[in-house]
């Protein structure tokens, strides 16, 4: 089930990436998009895979142990389980902190993958200009930031785990203390006390299962938030449902005094461009430097761009 859900969500996200406008892809690198498409969806699959069985087994064991202990001795059972709300409060606050750390960690991982993808895809330029050391230092900076956020999550996780895992031992201590007082008052038999101790000890396994579920839930929840952040982005240009397909177009395409600038810039990179593309003609529009907008001189070189007619059919 988990694998099939991951397959469906991955296809939906990929189709959504394809539908988004050029501006979105200009602002987000391939490495950042791939992190959500691979790592985050894998974390959600782990949650889909293990969460149902973990929750079911934990509920069965907790309810079963509580019912049996309740039949043995009601006051002692209420004393034992009275500390459960405090455990729930601690789990809630730990859950909030872990979610924040995981979102920060996944953001740092996206930035790390983004920089690695950009650097390795342009490795020829990096080596040609001898910039290996500079890029290594910048990569290590992002790598260190990711490690710091991961260590913060591990510290919170360790604190939460130690707090929750001490719960069975605390229950056993309560059973021994209050059970001994009840035995002294002839309100409880030693056999019932031993039975209580056995059932209190049996709660350690479902608690560990719940801890594993909490970790999977937080990772899956953070990944799902990032997944939905992408899915809720609407394309800038949406085709109408009743759009008519253009069949066998004929005629010329005319650009008359066209200017253009990127969304995050105020200076035009194309200034009052005018030209005509004839029917059946292929046109290439190339900057003076021959490279795209990542060139820091792009805004200057684009002013000296040229239009080249190329052989071939179609536009």
PyMOL commands that set and color helices and strands:
alter all, ss='L'
color gray80, all
select helices_A, chain A and resi 2-19+22-27+30-72+74-81+84-121+123-128+132-165+167-184+190-231+298-304
alter helices_A, ss='H'
color red, helices_A
select strands_A, chain A and resi 253-260+270-277+282-286+306-310
alter strands_A, ss='S'
color yellow, strands_A
deselect
rebuild
show_as cartoon
